[in-house]
Amino acid sequence: MERIYLGEFEELVLLVVAALQGEAYGVGVMEALEKQANRSVNISAVHAALRRLEAKGFVQSEWSEATAERGGRRKRLFSITQEGSLALAQVRDVRFNLWKQIPGFTSNLSFS
């Protein structure tokens, strides 16, 4: 199996992109991370992570249509690729297998 290089912040961004199902964009990802991961996030860091993920082939992007609510500007929307889904699955499996090795923690693990 090929080694996946995915940092913790990239993993969180990729998870949010996957959860937003093609409707992910920089500010939306930032807001989701602040709310769901309870951490302050810089928009520049989110954009940098999205660019890295796109360069790795884990996400793809396309421009939305311009909207009046955005002053005629378009959003760059991101969606997860098959490679991105495989990367998340590999990271999840590695983490799960490591957690299972800690005595007493296995019974506390639930992924529903």
C-alpha positions as CSV (number, residue, x, y, z in Angstrom):
1,M,0.0,0.0,0.0
2,E,1.3,3.4,-1.0
3,R,2.1,5.7,2.0
4,I,-0.4,8.6,2.2
5,Y,1.2,11.9,3.4
6,L,-1.6,13.8,5.1
7,G,-1.0,16.2,8.0
8,E,-3.5,16.6,10.8
9,F,-4.8,19.9,9.6
10,E,-5.0,18.6,6.0
11,E,-7.0,15.6,7.3
12,L,-9.5,17.9,9.1
13,V,-9.9,20.1,6.0
14,L,-10.4,17.0,3.8
15,L,-13.0,15.6,6.2
16,V,-14.9,18.9,6.0
17,V,-14.7,18.9,2.2
18,A,-16.0,15.3,2.1
19,A,-18.9,16.2,4.6
20,L,-19.9,19.3,2.6
21,Q,-20.4,17.1,-0.6
22,G,-19.2,19.5,-3.3
23,E,-20.3,22.7,-1.6
24,A,-17.0,23.3,0.3
25,Y,-15.3,26.6,-0.2
26,G,-12.6,28.4,1.9
27,V,-14.8,30.4,4.3
28,G,-17.2,27.5,4.7
29,V,-14.4,25.1,5.5
30,M,-13.0,27.6,8.0
31,E,-16.3,28.1,9.7
32,A,-17.0,24.3,9.9
33,L,-13.5,23.7,11.5
34,E,-14.1,26.5,14.0
35,K,-17.5,25.1,15.0
36,Q,-16.8,21.3,14.8
37,A,-13.2,21.1,15.8
38,N,-13.5,24.0,18.2
39,R,-10.3,25.7,17.0
40,S,-9.5,29.1,15.6
41,V,-8.5,28.8,12.0
42,N,-6.9,31.3,9.7
43,I,-8.5,31.5,6.2
44,S,-5.0,31.6,4.6
45,A,-4.2,28.3,6.3
46,V,-7.4,26.8,4.9
47,H,-6.6,28.0,1.4
48,A,-3.1,26.7,1.6
49,A,-4.3,23.3,2.8
50,L,-6.9,23.2,0.0
51,R,-4.2,23.9,-2.6
52,R,-2.0,21.2,-1.2
53,L,-4.8,18.7,-1.2
54,E,-5.6,19.6,-4.8
55,A,-2.0,19.2,-5.8
56,K,-2.0,15.7,-4.2
57,G,-5.1,14.8,-6.1
58,F,-7.3,14.5,-3.0
59,V,-9.7,17.3,-3.9
60,Q,-10.8,18.9,-7.1
61,S,-12.3,22.4,-7.6
62,E,-14.5,24.3,-9.9
63,W,-15.9,27.8,-10.0
64,S,-19.5,28.4,-9.0
65,E,-21.7,30.8,-10.9
66,A,-21.6,34.4,-9.8
67,T,-24.3,35.4,-7.4
68,A,-25.7,38.8,-6.4
69,E,-25.3,38.0,-2.7
70,R,-21.5,37.8,-3.3
71,G,-21.5,41.0,-5.4
72,G,-21.2,39.1,-8.6
73,R,-18.2,37.1,-7.4
74,R,-17.9,33.3,-7.8
75,K,-16.8,30.8,-5.2
76,R,-14.2,28.1,-5.8
77,L,-16.0,24.9,-4.7
78,F,-14.1,21.9,-3.7
79,S,-15.1,18.2,-3.7
80,I,-13.3,15.1,-2.6
81,T,-11.9,12.8,-5.2
82,Q,-11.7,9.0,-5.1
83,E,-8.0,9.3,-4.1
84,G,-9.0,11.6,-1.3
85,S,-11.6,9.1,-0.1
86,L,-9.0,6.4,-0.1
87,A,-6.5,8.6,1.8
88,L,-9.1,9.3,4.5
89,A,-9.9,5.5,4.7
90,Q,-6.2,4.7,5.1
91,V,-5.7,7.3,7.8
92,R,-8.8,6.2,9.6
93,D,-7.6,2.6,9.5
94,V,-4.1,3.4,10.8
95,R,-5.5,5.5,13.6
96,F,-8.1,2.8,14.5
97,N,-5.5,0.1,14.6
98,L,-3.3,2.2,16.9
99,W,-6.2,3.0,19.2
100,K,-7.0,-0.8,19.5
101,Q,-3.5,-1.4,20.8
102,I,-4.1,0.7,23.9
103,P,-5.5,-1.5,26.7
104,G,-8.9,-0.4,27.9
105,F,-9.6,2.0,25.0
106,T,-11.1,-0.4,22.5
107,S,-14.4,-0.7,24.3
108,N,-14.7,3.1,24.2
109,L,-14.3,3.3,20.5
110,S,-17.4,3.8,18.5
111,F,-17.8,5.0,14.9
112,S,-21.4,5.5,14.2
